[in-house]
Amino acid sequence: QVEQHGLSVIAQFWALGAMAAQAAARSVQTLPSSAWAPAEAGAFQVLRGIAPLWITGGWVRDKLLECTDANPAAHREWERVRTLAGCTFGDVDVLVDGISGKDFFFKVKKHDALRAALLGPPVLVRAQGARSLDTVKLRLPERDIDVTSLLDAQRHRAELEGKPRPTKSSSSGCSWSSLVEDAGHRDTTFNACYYDPSTEEVVDPCGRGLADLRAGLVRMPHTKGAAVSIAEDPVRLLRCLRFAARFDFRLDDELSMEPSATDLGAVPPGRLLNELKKAMLLHNRPGRFLGLLGGPGEVHRTLFSEAGPSTLESWHAAVGRVNRLESLVLEGISRGNLTARSVHWRGRPAHGPPPALLATDWRKTGIHENDWAELLLAALFWKCDETSLKAAGAQLQLSLAMTDTVGKLQREARQKMITVQSAPPGAHLLNAAVASSESPASFWDRWPAAPAGGSGDSAEPVGGVERAPARRPRTPKPWPPPQQVEVEERGGEPTEQK
């Protein structure tokens, strides 16, 4: 009896400890409704009347960085790069409970107040292929909302595990165990926090999300570890590397010794390319991301296999060129010599506007997503011959026009003499990234594009491959011609106003 009593006391002790740990995980952080945008506030209020809901993913992570002291250094640097690159805010991920995504969609269609606040009708994207859950898309003035169902997620996992499908969830809202299960199948711990608009509280089911955000650590929340999580969905590995690059976070030990790229073999190419192209946008700090691909798992050998040995065997040198190009472009944007837009990957259509960075007019300085992608790939594939470049472009499913522009940038940048008269701006930037040790500040001090009379069109190369032979001194001609031109963004393309 004494033995049984002692065991009972120990069991009660551990139960109390588990309850305390769960309570600590539940009330992680308060996030006041003053952090909501006006349209978000109205939408959240209406959506709560349709079904119990949680907000999760990037919206919660970014609000924690913005409105709390979770990681001030990471927030400052992310805001700086995001603003310079011209990146808008992402979608809001909403998780509803007690109702399927399809049923939620039909309720939204009948809700006049919500439809009046939307920019267009709600859209139901059905689960098919790589998309495992139905998604309801709502467009607000500030940002879009993607709604998925916790009930759908539970049914999907039950089917995969051969278990009976649940018919409904708790009518009073998501159970804690349901959130714990859902969190374990997300990409990172700090993306697996859940915000309840009714209580204005963020909960952390895996118990490590906010701590990892504070520490600047990328870790997977799966209870069985990173290897099992990546086996479930190998694309999660690329997402982890993307967030580590964007915020300059370190990888958890399990991820720093990342699995072999063979885990990516079963993933449809479209899913891989979608994640890869997101990571190569300017605001995601692609130089860091590409460097992480070259880690112990050598994932770059799978994603860029067609680039050939000249690139794959000197990967760190290729990444160094991209890092330098990134520094040059961000410095140029910060000085106002360049403008940028970095929202979604955009290809270059065959009959679309000509590449801005191959234009001879130096005053057209807008670098949009396709312009940046072409510059980045020209630096990354600098060692590729023409055949390897075309093969790499086909592997990345680039348009022929985009691959052709990458080749033109490389040819222009390889000229023996790189001067204002002989090469367009893109060639100067690329040449400075691959063949010069000049600092970004010094490069932009000599950028000859100030509208009110910039530096002269001297024979000194901007990129710095080779200087022209000494000539008799002469008075430099002004560049650009003495004509005031303002460049403004209209309809996404630069237009001139004389």
RACOR-V547795 format. One record per residue. D_CENTER is the distance of its C-alpha to the mean C-alpha in Angstrom with 2 decimals. Layout:
D_CENTER  D_CENTER
This chain:
61.23  60.20  57.70  56.26  56.10  54.21  51.66  51.26  50.60  47.96  46.24  46.29  44.89  41.90  41.36  41.37  38.90  36.53  36.94  36.27  33.10  31.94  32.88  30.98  27.84  28.42  28.67  25.77  25.04  26.30  23.95  26.29  26.05  26.16  22.39  22.02  21.71  24.99  23.82  21.97  25.26  27.29  25.12  24.97  28.72  29.45  27.21  28.92  32.17  31.19  29.99  29.08  25.35  22.65  19.26  16.62  12.98  10.45  13.25  15.61  13.53  12.78  16.43  17.75  16.22  17.50  20.85  22.00  22.62  20.28  18.69  19.60  18.62  14.98  14.95  16.75  14.60  11.29  13.33  14.82  11.89  10.24  13.79  14.63  11.81  12.71  9.59  11.04  10.68  9.28  11.98  14.52  15.28  19.08  21.29  24.94  27.92  31.40  30.52  28.86  26.03  28.61  31.14  28.68  27.90  31.64  32.15  29.50  31.20  34.43  33.17  34.26  32.88  29.30  29.56  30.91  27.80  25.43  24.67  25.60  26.97  25.07  23.78  24.20  22.02  24.18  23.25  23.75  22.63  19.39  19.07  21.38  21.76  22.84  20.38  21.78  19.72  20.98  20.21  20.95  21.37  18.62  16.01  16.23  17.31  16.91  19.99  20.84  24.06  24.87  28.09  26.42  24.35  27.63  29.44  26.91  27.12  30.89  31.19  29.33  31.65  34.75  35.46  36.88  34.47  34.45  35.95  34.64  33.07  34.65  35.74  35.18  31.47  29.26  31.16  29.81  30.08  27.98  25.11  25.54  25.40  22.31  20.45  21.44  19.56  16.07  13.47  13.97  16.85  15.16  13.35  16.91  18.66  20.47  21.74  25.09  25.67  29.41  29.76  26.84  26.10  23.08  24.18  22.86  24.42  23.54  24.88  22.33  19.14  20.13  21.89  18.92  16.83  19.85  20.29  16.77  16.97  14.68  17.13  17.47  19.73  21.89  25.52  26.45  23.83  20.76  22.81  23.80  20.36  19.02  22.22  21.56  18.13  17.05  13.49  13.08  13.56  10.53  8.39  10.55  10.15  6.36  7.27  10.39  9.15  7.12  10.28  12.73  14.00  16.52  16.68  19.46  22.46  21.98  18.51  19.61  22.20  19.74  21.51  22.59  20.57  23.42  21.61  19.28  22.40  22.93  19.50  19.74  18.29  16.48  14.34  13.63  12.87  10.54  8.29  9.23  8.65  5.01  5.07  7.80  6.80  8.67  6.92  4.85  8.56  9.07  12.65  12.22  10.21  13.02  15.52  14.67  15.13  18.57  19.59  22.59  21.37  20.83  18.17  17.86  21.38  20.40  17.24  19.04  22.61  23.96  23.31  26.50  28.01  27.88  24.09  23.73  26.64  25.42  21.72  21.64  23.29  20.78  17.90  20.13  20.39  16.65  16.55  19.55  18.26  15.18  17.80  20.05  17.73  16.55  20.27  21.32  19.15  20.47  23.96  23.67  24.39  21.16  19.02  15.45  13.25  9.52  8.78  9.03  10.17  13.88  16.72  19.93  22.89  26.22  27.97  25.31  25.45  26.08  23.46  23.59  23.45  26.45  28.51  31.52  31.13  29.32  28.87  26.16  23.27  20.32  17.31  15.24  12.48  15.27  17.07  14.33  13.69  17.47  17.93  15.48  17.19  20.55  20.11  18.79  21.60  24.18  26.64  26.51  29.63  29.64  29.99  27.13  24.84  25.74  25.32  21.82  20.93  22.50  20.64  17.27  19.00  18.89  21.51  24.67  24.26  20.92  22.45  25.54  23.78  22.26  25.87  27.35  25.18  26.31  29.92  29.98  28.62  31.23  34.14  36.84  36.78  33.66  34.91  34.07  36.60  35.65  31.86  29.07  26.37  23.79  26.41  27.03  23.43  23.17  26.62  25.92  22.92  24.94  28.53  28.92  28.85  29.09  27.00  24.38  26.72  29.69  27.99  27.15  30.63  32.02  29.67  32.31  30.78  31.99  33.54  36.54  37.73  35.48  36.55  38.96  38.24  39.69  39.80  37.69  34.52  31.26  29.48  32.43  33.59  37.22  39.35  41.90  45.60  47.29  48.90  51.35  49.70  49.10  47.74  44.09  43.29  40.82  37.31  36.29  39.62  41.12  39.63  37.36  34.20  31.42  28.05  26.27  23.48  25.06  23.64  20.57  22.90  24.85  28.50  31.45  33.91  37.12
